[in-house]
Amino acid sequence: MRKTAAEIETVAEMRACIDAVDAKLMALLAERWSYTERAAELKHREGLAAAAPSRVAAVLENVSGRAEAAGLPGAMVAGMWKIMIDEIIAREERVLGKEGTDG
């Protein structure tokens, strides 16, 4: 059974737990990335632009709210997501160009 943060007794044990969480996060980020790769294909087919400012705003608002509900700083999490989204949009624009609609 996994220990809670309060139950951890040593820095080494704490670091091992953080590393385990990081591995799980990487798996989830890889899954998310795969969806964004498919999104570029679908956007191309549907004539949508890589950048959808209204969608970006909605995602950032959503993750900020979820972060705060989980006891995390919403602005920090939204900032992390913004970096990820900017990279995804840049990748999509290299494939799709900057044409299309904000779907």
C-alpha positions in Angstrom: 0.0 0.0 0.0 1.3 3.4 -0.9 2.1 5.8 1.9 0.7 9.3 2.2 3.2 12.2 2.3 2.6 12.5 6.1 3.7 8.9 6.6 7.0 9.2 4.8 10.0 9.0 7.1 13.0 9.8 5.0 14.1 12.1 2.1 15.1 9.0 0.1 11.6 7.5 0.5 10.0 10.8 -0.4 12.1 11.1 -3.5 11.2 7.5 -4.5 7.5 8.4 -4.2 8.0 11.6 -6.2 9.8 9.6 -8.9 6.9 7.1 -9.0 4.4 9.9 -9.5 6.6 11.5 -12.2 6.5 8.2 -14.1 2.7 8.1 -13.9 2.5 11.7 -15.1 4.8 10.9 -18.0 2.5 8.1 -19.1 -0.5 10.4 -18.9 1.3 13.1 -20.8 2.2 10.7 -23.5 -1.4 9.6 -23.8 -2.5 13.3 -24.0 0.2 13.9 -26.6 -1.1 11.1 -28.8 -4.6 12.7 -28.8 -3.0 16.0 -29.9 -1.2 14.3 -32.7 -4.6 12.9 -33.9 -6.1 16.4 -33.4 -3.8 17.8 -36.1 -5.1 15.2 -38.6 -8.8 15.9 -37.7 -8.3 19.7 -37.8 -6.8 19.4 -41.3 -9.7 17.3 -42.5 -12.3 19.7 -41.0 -10.5 22.8 -42.2 -9.7 24.1 -38.7 -6.7 26.2 -37.7 -4.1 24.7 -35.4 -4.6 27.6 -33.0 -8.1 27.9 -31.5 -7.9 30.8 -28.9 -11.3 30.2 -27.5 -10.5 26.5 -26.9 -7.1 27.4 -25.3 -8.9 29.8 -23.0 -11.4 27.2 -22.0 -8.8 24.6 -21.4 -6.7 26.9 -19.2 -9.7 28.0 -17.2 -10.7 24.4 -16.7 -7.3 23.2 -15.5 -6.9 26.2 -13.3 -10.3 25.5 -11.6 -9.5 21.8 -11.3 -6.1 22.5 -9.8 -7.6 24.9 -7.2 -10.2 22.3 -6.3 -7.4 19.8 -5.8 -5.5 22.2 -3.5 -2.9 23.3 -6.1 -2.1 26.8 -7.3 -4.4 27.3 -10.3 -2.1 29.9 -12.0 0.9 27.6 -11.7 -1.0 24.7 -13.3 -2.4 26.9 -16.0 1.1 28.2 -16.7 2.4 24.6 -17.2 -0.5 23.8 -19.5 0.1 27.0 -21.5 3.7 25.9 -22.2 2.4 22.5 -23.3 -0.4 24.0 -25.5 2.0 26.5 -27.1 4.3 23.6 -28.1 1.4 21.6 -29.5 0.0 24.5 -31.5 3.5 25.2 -32.9 3.8 21.5 -33.9 0.4 21.6 -35.5 1.2 24.9 -37.4 4.3 23.3 -38.8 2.0 20.6 -40.3 -1.2 22.5 -41.0 0.0 26.1 -41.5 -1.9 29.0 -39.9 -5.0 28.8 -42.0 -8.5 27.6 -41.0 -11.2 28.5 -38.5 -11.3 28.7 -34.7 -13.5 25.6 -34.3 
